Amino acid sequence: MTASAIPGESIDLQISDLLSEVQFPTYKDALVDAAREAGASNEVLSMLDGLPEQDYADVASVTRYISGNFGPGLGG
């Protein structure tokens, strides 16, 4: 699979791939650590780092915050 030429989709794909590897429930710091270990882009790292300090029950709970904070793109 090749990366999309549309930056928003590329970020979505990175986040989607990362979240599929994370064991839930988890917390914000674990998400950021997992992204760093996976070699995620700085943009993805800053998006995850901007999440509220809390536990996340599942992928949807993370993507809800990201799509709400960063506008169109994720899940849209």
Residue pairs with C-beta under 8 A, 6 or more apart in sequence:
3 10
3 13
4 10
4 13
8 72
8 73
8 74
9 73
11 41
11 43
11 44
11 47
11 73
11 74
12 73
12 74
12 75
14 40
14 41
14 44
15 44
15 47
15 48
15 62
15 63
15 66
15 74
17 38
18 31
18 34
18 35
18 38
18 40
18 44
19 31
19 59
19 62
19 63
20 59
21 34
21 38
22 30
22 31
22 34
22 59
24 56
24 57
24 58
24 59
25 55
25 56
25 57
25 58
26 55
26 56
27 53
27 54
27 55
27 56
28 48
28 49
28 51
28 52
28 53
28 54
28 56
29 53
31 48
31 51
31 56
31 62
32 45
32 48
32 49
35 44
35 45
35 48
36 45
40 48
47 66
47 69
47 70
48 66
50 69
51 62
51 65
51 66
52 65
56 62
63 74
63 75
66 74
67 73
67 74
67 75
67 76
